[in-house]
Amino acid sequence: MKNERGKKPRVILVGTDTMRGNELKNILSKKSFPLEDIDFFDPDVEEEYSKLTQFRGEPKVIKPLDKDSIQGADLVFLAADKKVNQEFGRLAGKEKMIAIDLSETFNADEKIPVVVSGVNDEIVAREKSALIANPHPVTVILSHLFHAVLGEFGLLKAISFILQPVSAFEKSGIDELADQSYALLSSSTLSKKVFKEQIAFNILSHTEKADRNGFSSVEKQITSEIRRVLSSHDFPLSLSVIQAPVFHTYSIMTYLELERNADIQDLKDIFRKCSFFKFSAPALPSPLSVSGEEKICIGQIKKELSLPSSFWIWAVADNLTRGSALNAFEIAKNIFSKSPA
């Protein structure tokens, strides 16, 4: 890679108007990042000056995208669809730039590091990869949770029940929940395009095709990513994703069996001292209260009396902020800044 730590990079964002791209743009606009310049691109823009956005209070043009677009850039954020990300991610690697993919395009490739900032950042410097995969939002949330607990108490087993928001299916998922809710309340015809079953005022056990053991590709992806991030291919984890009728944020109930004795206060202490968490008890974090929050919000912790050192932990985090854009931002800042993210 041609980049040197401390250098102010020229930054490109591909897919500015996607949900993840727009969230990243807002984070880059609000937070301190040592960029020299930034340009915005969208694959659906055909004419120069036909589409505008704002960055740090100034108007910016969203430009048409072609193979010459990333020439001279140091850092490329990929937030478009997977086909576009595939093309420009590989091109960025050939041009010796750093590309961070936010759309899970390259996550199955074992040669490309999957990074959760604050957990396995060292893999970027060690492998000197020009292409970095931002993981699934649940991978980000649970990797932080397991990493914090592992360091203090060790883990014998982890089981997570995950309530997924409709924004996991981008704007089309949000539109369908909103349209169905309106239709049901106004006695209108119900449309089902994204979800096979009604999602408004309902809960679905699954939304994707399952394998012979009943697990979806997303569930297997998250499990694999967490094991890669924690550098433990035999990490004792099982999880299930359930589709909830909420717009944003993942809500996760996790069962943990610890190697060493602990009590509820011990777990509260490790979450309180870690900057990635916000301990919200006695108030219970919910999708409504946590939307837009930058931290993983920890709510009620239950100690299982029938099993030694076993606990249930309720955690809620915004899938677009902490689960995606903020993680990508912190990866980039760690690469290009001498100060920690």
Beta strands, then each sheet from edge to edge (+ up, - down):
strand 1: 10-14
strand 2: 37-42
strand 3: 52-55
strand 4: 58-64
strand 5: 75-78
strand 6: 98-101
strand 7: 131-133
strand 8: 155-164
strand 9: 237-243
strand 10: 250-258
strand 11: 277-279
strand 12: 296-303
strand 13: 310-317
sheet 1: 3+ 4- 2- 1- 5- 6- 7-
sheet 2: 9+ 8+ 10- 13+ 12- 11-
end
